[in-house]
Amino acid sequence: LADYEHYKTYLEPLGIKKLRMQAGWAKTEKVKGVYDWRWLDKIITDAASRGLEPWLETGYGNTIYAGGGGINLSAGIPTSPEALLAWDNWVTALVSRYKNQVKDWEVWNEPNFGDNEINLPEKVADLNIRTAEIIKKIQPEAKISGLAMGHIDLKYADTFFKYIYEKGKMDLFNNMTYHDYVYNPDANYDRVAALRLVLDNYSKTVSLRQGENGSPSIGGPNRGAIGDYDWTELSQAKWNIRRMLGDLGHDIESSILGIIEMNYGANSGPITRMNVKGIIESDSTKRAIRPKMAYYAMQNVASVFDDRLVRIKNLVDTHNVNASTEPGEVKFNKGTDRSIAVYGYTHKLTNKHVFTIWNNEYIPTNSNEFKNLTLSFLNAQLDEPVFIDMLTGGIYEIPESQIERNGQRIKFKQMPIYDSPVLIADKSIFKQ
């Protein structure tokens, strides 16, 4: 669907360190028992040389084996004894080959997608267990993600988790991943919370991981998930960085699909045309033509939000910002009854703060309409506050006439807020 050679030079400047990709059993084993690793060797070696961490998925299936499963989106898992033995051999060979370069694995992609009656949750759970056991035997320190659910189906997830729990195998997994495409990237955190509650019934230590999400840059039929909206490069960029910073605000590892447009063909499954969720424009020859607006916006996010910033867990939305606070507590008032996302972070070295703010009421729009709002904070560590637009990367001084300080309370008047993330942050963080 894409060619690594055409987009590899865009990876390092983007600033994101992990690459999720499918290993491709059918692409590697075209003759029974014979593995041609050349295509994957090239990718893994190059990615590692750039300081990037591949996150490999072991699927899909392989049609050279009867009952070997399908090879595209919505494919069935391997089912026959011969195919499952071949699967075991494939996973063994894959992990043995790349164990020094790959620490992060995933078992299958969207097993619950569509009306697939082969991929019953118990059967998929069993495949997850047998795969994870092989990986752990070869690479005990491996991190393994299970489930990779195509949309949040609580009943499917409950059955899947319960099966693994009753087999006593939950400790094989570090994460359970989900892909929940929604038009408004802020609209699904209630479903994510519900999924977390289901997982809590079986494990409180396995993390939820957002394993795949993204927005098209062009709307239209057969564009894949959430395609039937009038998307543009502007609304795509807003969607992607709202997803990244919304997930970060919920302590969820976030993955954006995808680095480049993918050229789906007639036999690729439900999607049969160019998948324009990529943040680099491509064409039918899989060339990388140019980065889109979303590439630069995501680059802005990656340049600020690294391991030096820790989320303020006791950030409280309150109407009474003058009230007393508990130690370490930060309060804010957004000055409106409209829905505004606000998350806060502390810089580990300076203890100064960064606040992410955006209008989260609706689907990202294809125009920029700002609302001037007054925001107040109590106990915010902002000695020299600046205003940053994450979409453009612009950093702006805030005029003193718009800042009002009263003890530990600081008020910002007439701040331009819109449906894309902005920051109010201490300037020292950007001098770092």
C-alpha positions as CSV (number, residue, x, y, z in Angstrom):
1,L,0.0,0.0,0.0
2,A,3.0,2.3,0.5
3,D,6.8,2.2,-0.1
4,Y,9.1,2.9,2.9
5,E,11.9,4.1,0.6
6,H,9.7,7.0,-0.5
7,Y,8.9,8.4,3.0
8,K,11.7,7.3,5.2
9,T,13.5,10.7,5.2
10,Y,10.4,12.4,6.6
11,L,10.4,10.3,9.8
12,E,13.2,11.8,11.8
13,P,12.1,15.4,11.3
14,L,8.6,14.6,12.4
15,G,9.8,13.8,15.9
16,I,7.7,10.7,16.6
17,K,9.8,7.8,17.7
18,K,7.6,4.7,17.2
19,L,6.5,3.2,13.9
20,R,3.5,0.8,13.8
21,M,3.6,-1.6,10.8
22,Q,2.5,-5.0,9.8
23,A,5.1,-7.6,9.3
24,G,3.4,-9.4,6.4
25,W,3.4,-13.2,6.7
26,A,2.0,-13.7,3.2
27,K,4.5,-11.2,1.8
28,T,7.4,-13.0,3.4
29,E,6.4,-16.7,3.0
30,K,5.2,-17.2,-0.5
31,V,6.6,-20.8,-0.7
32,K,5.8,-23.0,2.3
33,G,8.7,-23.0,4.8
34,V,10.7,-20.4,2.8
35,Y,11.0,-16.8,4.2
36,D,12.1,-14.0,2.1
37,W,13.0,-11.3,4.6
38,R,14.6,-8.8,2.2
39,W,11.8,-6.3,2.1
40,L,11.4,-6.2,5.9
41,D,15.1,-6.3,6.7
42,K,15.5,-3.1,4.7
43,I,12.8,-1.3,6.7
44,I,13.8,-2.5,10.2
45,T,17.5,-1.9,9.7
46,D,16.9,1.6,8.4
47,A,14.4,2.6,11.0
48,A,16.7,1.4,13.8
49,S,19.6,3.3,12.3
50,R,17.4,6.5,12.6
51,G,16.7,5.9,16.2
52,L,13.2,4.8,15.6
53,E,11.4,2.0,17.4
54,P,9.4,-0.4,15.1
55,W,6.2,-1.7,16.6
56,L,5.5,-4.9,14.6
57,E,2.2,-6.6,14.1
58,T,2.5,-10.3,13.3
59,G,-0.6,-10.6,10.9
60,Y,-2.3,-11.0,8.6
61,G,-2.8,-14.6,7.4
62,N,-1.4,-16.6,4.5
63,T,-3.5,-18.2,1.8
64,I,-0.8,-20.7,0.7
65,Y,-2.1,-22.7,3.7
66,A,-5.7,-24.1,3.7
67,G,-7.5,-22.3,6.5
68,G,-4.6,-19.8,6.7
69,G,-6.7,-16.7,7.1
70,G,-7.1,-13.7,4.9
71,I,-4.5,-11.1,3.8
72,N,-6.3,-7.8,4.2
73,L,-8.5,-5.6,6.3
74,S,-11.4,-7.6,7.8
75,A,-9.5,-10.9,7.2
76,G,-10.3,-14.1,9.1
77,I,-7.6,-15.5,11.4
78,P,-5.8,-18.8,10.7
79,T,-8.0,-21.8,11.8
80,S,-6.7,-25.1,10.4
81,P,-4.2,-27.2,12.3
82,E,-1.7,-26.9,9.4
83,A,-2.1,-23.1,9.2
84,L,-1.8,-22.6,13.0
85,L,1.4,-24.7,13.0
86,A,2.7,-22.6,10.1
87,W,1.6,-19.4,12.0
88,D,3.6,-20.6,15.1
89,N,6.7,-21.2,12.8
90,W,6.2,-17.7,11.2
91,V,6.0,-15.9,14.6
92,T,9.0,-17.9,15.9
93,A,11.1,-17.0,12.8
94,L,9.9,-13.3,12.9
95,V,10.7,-12.7,16.6
96,S,14.0,-14.6,16.4
97,R,15.2,-12.5,13.5
98,Y,14.3,-9.0,14.9
99,K,14.5,-9.5,18.6
100,N,17.5,-7.2,18.9
101,Q,15.8,-4.3,17.0
102,V,12.1,-4.8,17.9
103,K,10.7,-4.8,21.5
104,D,7.1,-3.9,20.7
105,W,4.7,-6.5,19.1
106,E,1.0,-6.7,18.3
107,V,-0.9,-9.8,17.3
108,W,-3.6,-9.0,14.7
109,N,-5.4,-6.0,13.3
110,E,-9.1,-5.3,13.9
111,P,-10.4,-8.8,14.3
112,N,-13.9,-7.5,15.0
113,F,-14.1,-5.5,11.8
114,G,-17.2,-5.8,9.8
115,D,-19.4,-9.0,9.9
116,N,-16.5,-11.4,10.2
117,E,-18.0,-14.6,11.8
118,I,-14.6,-16.4,11.8
119,N,-13.0,-14.0,14.3
120,L,-15.1,-14.9,17.3
121,P,-13.6,-13.2,20.4
122,E,-12.7,-16.5,22.1
123,K,-10.8,-17.7,18.9
124,V,-9.0,-14.4,18.6
125,A,-8.1,-14.5,22.3
126,D,-6.7,-17.9,21.8
127,L,-4.6,-16.7,18.9
128,N,-3.4,-13.8,21.0
129,I,-2.3,-16.1,23.8
130,R,-0.5,-18.6,21.6
131,T,1.3,-15.8,19.8
132,A,2.2,-13.9,23.0
133,E,3.6,-17.1,24.5
134,I,5.9,-17.7,21.5
135,I,7.1,-14.0,21.6
136,K,7.8,-14.2,25.4
137,K,9.7,-17.5,25.1
138,I,12.1,-16.0,22.6
139,Q,12.1,-12.4,24.0
140,P,11.1,-12.3,27.6
141,E,11.4,-8.5,27.8
142,A,9.1,-8.0,24.8
143,K,6.1,-5.6,25.1
144,I,2.9,-7.1,23.6
145,S,-0.3,-5.5,22.6
146,G,-3.4,-7.6,22.3
147,L,-6.9,-7.1,20.9
148,A,-6.4,-4.2,18.3
149,M,-10.2,-3.7,18.2
150,G,-11.5,-2.0,15.1
151,H,-14.1,0.0,17.1
152,I,-15.1,-0.1,20.7
153,D,-17.4,-3.1,21.1
154,L,-17.7,-3.6,24.8
155,K,-19.3,-7.1,24.5
156,Y,-16.6,-8.3,22.2
157,A,-13.9,-6.9,24.5
158,D,-15.4,-8.4,27.6
159,T,-15.5,-11.9,26.1
160,F,-12.0,-11.5,24.8
161,F,-10.6,-10.3,28.1
162,K,-12.5,-12.9,30.1
163,Y,-11.2,-15.7,28.0
164,I,-7.6,-14.6,28.5
165,Y,-8.2,-14.0,32.2
166,E,-9.7,-17.4,32.8
167,K,-6.7,-19.0,31.1
168,G,-4.5,-17.1,33.5
169,K,-2.6,-15.4,30.7
170,M,-3.3,-11.6,31.2
171,D,0.3,-11.1,32.4
172,L,1.5,-11.9,28.9
173,F,0.2,-8.5,27.7
174,N,1.3,-4.9,28.4
175,N,-1.4,-3.3,26.4
176,M,-4.8,-3.8,24.9
177,T,-5.3,-1.6,21.8
178,Y,-8.3,-0.1,20.3
179,H,-9.0,1.9,17.1
180,D,-12.1,4.1,17.5
181,Y,-12.5,6.4,14.6
182,V,-15.0,9.3,15.4
183,Y,-15.7,12.5,13.6
184,N,-15.1,14.6,16.6
185,P,-11.8,13.4,18.2
186,D,-12.9,14.5,21.6
187,A,-16.3,12.6,21.5
188,N,-15.2,9.1,22.4
189,Y,-13.5,9.3,25.8
190,D,-16.6,8.2,27.5
191,R,-16.4,5.0,25.4
192,V,-12.7,4.6,26.2
193,A,-13.5,5.0,29.9
194,A,-16.2,2.3,29.6
195,L,-13.6,0.0,27.9
196,R,-11.2,0.7,30.7
197,L,-13.9,-0.4,33.2
198,V,-14.4,-3.6,31.3
199,L,-10.6,-4.3,31.3
200,D,-10.4,-3.4,35.0
201,N,-12.6,-6.5,35.7
202,Y,-9.7,-8.7,34.5
203,S,-6.6,-6.6,35.0
204,K,-5.8,-3.2,36.5
205,T,-2.2,-3.3,35.3
206,V,-2.6,-3.9,31.6
207,S,-2.8,-0.5,29.8
208,L,-5.2,0.7,27.2
209,R,-3.4,1.9,24.1
210,Q,-4.9,3.9,21.2
211,G,-3.3,1.9,18.4
212,E,-4.6,3.6,15.3
213,N,-6.6,6.8,14.6
214,G,-6.5,9.5,12.0
215,S,-8.5,11.8,9.7
216,P,-8.7,12.0,5.9
217,S,-7.6,15.2,4.2
218,I,-10.3,14.8,1.5
219,G,-13.8,13.6,2.0
220,G,-15.9,11.3,-0.1
221,P,-17.3,7.8,-0.5
222,N,-15.2,4.7,0.1
223,R,-12.5,6.8,1.8
224,G,-12.5,4.5,4.8
225,A,-13.5,5.4,8.4
226,I,-15.1,8.8,8.9
227,G,-14.6,9.6,5.2
228,D,-18.0,11.0,4.5
229,Y,-17.3,14.5,5.7
230,D,-16.0,17.5,3.9
231,W,-12.4,17.1,5.1
232,T,-9.6,19.3,4.0
233,E,-5.9,19.5,5.0
234,L,-6.9,22.1,7.6
235,S,-9.5,20.0,9.4
236,Q,-7.3,16.9,9.1
237,A,-4.4,18.8,10.9
238,K,-6.8,20.0,13.6
239,W,-8.2,16.5,14.1
240,N,-4.8,14.8,14.4
241,I,-3.4,17.2,17.0
242,R,-6.6,17.2,19.0
243,R,-6.4,13.4,19.0
244,M,-2.7,13.5,20.1
245,L,-3.3,16.0,22.9
246,G,-6.6,14.6,24.0
247,D,-5.0,11.2,24.4
248,L,-2.1,12.7,26.2
249,G,-4.5,14.5,28.5
250,H,-6.0,11.1,29.4
251,D,-2.6,9.4,29.8
252,I,-3.2,7.2,26.8
253,E,-0.4,6.4,24.3
254,S,-1.5,7.7,20.9
255,S,-0.9,6.5,17.4
256,I,-1.8,8.4,14.2
257,L,-2.6,6.7,10.9
258,G,-0.7,7.3,8.9
259,I,2.6,8.6,7.7
260,I,1.7,8.6,4.0
261,E,-1.4,8.1,1.8
262,M,-1.9,4.4,1.1
263,N,-2.8,3.2,-2.3
264,Y,-5.4,0.5,-1.7
265,G,-6.3,-1.6,-4.8
266,A,-9.4,-3.5,-5.8
267,N,-8.3,-6.5,-3.8
268,S,-7.4,-4.7,-0.6
269,G,-10.6,-5.2,1.3
270,P,-13.4,-2.8,2.0
271,I,-11.3,0.3,1.0
272,T,-10.6,0.2,-2.8
273,R,-9.1,3.7,-3.5
274,M,-6.5,6.0,-2.1
275,N,-6.6,6.2,1.7
276,V,-6.0,9.9,2.3
277,K,-5.4,9.7,6.0
278,G,-1.7,10.0,5.4
279,I,0.1,13.2,6.5
280,I,2.2,13.0,3.3
281,E,0.6,13.2,-0.1
282,S,1.2,10.3,-2.4
283,D,0.0,9.0,-5.8
284,S,-0.6,5.7,-7.6
285,T,3.2,5.1,-7.9
286,K,3.5,5.5,-4.1
287,R,5.8,8.5,-4.4
288,A,6.1,11.0,-1.5
289,I,4.9,14.2,-3.1
290,R,4.9,16.6,-0.1
291,P,4.0,16.9,3.5
292,K,0.5,18.1,4.3
293,M,-0.4,20.7,6.9
294,A,-1.0,17.8,9.4
295,Y,2.7,16.8,9.2
296,Y,3.9,20.2,10.4
297,A,1.2,20.5,13.1
298,M,2.1,17.0,14.5
299,Q,5.8,18.1,14.3
300,N,4.9,21.1,16.5
301,V,3.2,18.8,19.1
302,A,6.2,16.4,19.1
303,S,8.6,19.3,19.6
304,V,6.9,20.3,22.8
305,F,5.4,17.2,24.4
306,D,8.2,14.9,25.3
307,D,9.3,13.1,28.4
308,R,10.2,16.3,30.2
309,L,6.5,17.2,30.6
310,V,4.3,15.4,33.2
311,R,0.5,15.8,33.3
312,I,-1.0,17.7,36.2
313,K,-3.4,15.0,37.5
314,N,-5.0,17.3,40.1
315,L,-6.1,20.0,37.6
316,V,-9.6,21.1,38.7
317,D,-12.2,22.9,36.6
318,T,-14.0,25.2,39.0
319,H,-16.3,28.3,39.0
320,N,-14.6,29.5,42.2
321,V,-10.9,29.9,41.1
322,N,-10.3,32.0,44.2
323,A,-11.0,29.1,46.6
324,S,-8.2,27.4,48.5
325,T,-6.3,24.5,46.9
326,E,-4.8,21.3,48.1
327,P,-1.0,20.9,47.8
328,G,0.0,20.5,44.2
329,E,-3.6,21.3,43.0
330,V,-4.1,23.7,40.1
331,K,-7.6,25.2,39.5
332,F,-8.9,26.9,36.4
333,N,-12.0,28.6,35.1
334,K,-12.6,28.8,31.4
335,G,-15.1,31.7,31.6
336,T,-17.8,30.2,29.5
337,D,-20.3,27.4,29.6
338,R,-19.2,26.2,26.2
339,S,-17.2,22.9,26.1
340,I,-13.5,23.7,26.2
341,A,-10.8,21.1,26.6
342,V,-8.1,22.1,29.1
343,Y,-5.2,19.9,30.2
344,G,-2.1,20.9,32.2
345,Y,1.5,19.7,32.3
346,T,4.6,20.4,34.5
347,H,8.1,20.6,33.2
348,K,10.3,18.2,35.2
349,L,13.4,20.5,35.3
350,T,11.8,23.9,36.0
351,N,8.3,23.0,37.5
352,K,6.8,25.5,35.1
353,H,3.4,24.8,33.5
354,V,2.0,24.3,30.1
355,F,-1.8,24.3,29.5
356,T,-3.4,22.9,26.3
357,I,-6.7,24.5,25.4
358,W,-9.2,24.1,22.5
359,N,-12.9,24.2,21.7
360,N,-13.9,20.5,21.7
361,E,-17.6,20.9,21.0
362,Y,-17.6,19.8,17.3
363,I,-15.9,18.2,14.4
364,P,-12.8,20.3,13.3
365,T,-13.9,22.9,10.8
366,N,-12.4,24.0,7.5
367,S,-12.1,27.6,8.7
368,N,-10.6,29.3,11.7
369,E,-13.1,31.2,13.8
370,F,-11.7,32.3,17.2
371,K,-13.7,33.1,20.3
372,N,-12.1,35.5,22.7
373,L,-12.4,33.9,26.2
374,T,-11.1,34.8,29.6
375,L,-9.3,32.0,31.4
376,S,-8.3,32.1,35.1
377,F,-5.8,29.8,36.9
378,L,-4.9,29.3,40.5
379,N,-1.4,28.0,41.4
380,A,-0.3,28.1,37.8
381,Q,3.5,28.4,37.5
382,L,3.7,30.9,34.7
383,D,6.3,33.6,35.3
384,E,6.5,34.7,31.7
385,P,3.5,33.3,29.9
386,V,3.3,33.0,26.1
387,F,0.6,31.9,23.7
388,I,1.3,29.2,21.2
389,D,-0.8,28.0,18.2
390,M,0.0,24.3,17.7
391,L,-1.4,24.3,14.2
392,T,1.0,26.9,12.9
393,G,3.8,26.7,15.5
394,G,3.5,30.5,16.2
395,I,4.7,31.7,19.6
396,Y,3.3,35.0,20.8
397,E,3.9,37.3,23.7
398,I,0.7,38.1,25.7
399,P,0.3,41.8,26.2
400,E,0.4,42.9,29.9
401,S,-3.0,44.5,29.4
402,Q,-4.5,41.0,29.0
403,I,-2.8,39.6,32.1
404,E,-4.2,40.2,35.6
405,R,-2.4,38.8,38.6
406,N,-3.7,38.6,42.2
407,G,-1.6,36.5,44.5
408,Q,-1.6,32.9,43.2
409,R,-4.4,33.7,40.7
410,I,-3.6,34.7,37.2
411,K,-6.3,35.8,34.7
412,F,-5.8,35.9,30.9
413,K,-8.3,38.1,29.2
414,Q,-9.5,37.9,25.6
415,M,-7.6,34.8,24.6
416,P,-8.3,33.7,21.1
417,I,-9.5,30.0,21.4
418,Y,-10.7,27.9,18.5
419,D,-11.2,24.3,17.4
420,S,-7.5,23.6,17.3
421,P,-5.1,23.3,20.3
422,V,-3.4,26.4,21.7
423,L,-1.0,26.6,24.6
424,I,-0.6,29.0,27.5
425,A,2.9,28.2,28.8
426,D,5.9,29.6,30.5
427,K,8.3,30.9,28.1
428,S,11.3,29.2,29.8
429,I,10.1,25.8,28.6
430,F,10.7,26.9,25.0
431,K,14.1,28.3,25.9
432,Q,15.1,24.8,26.9
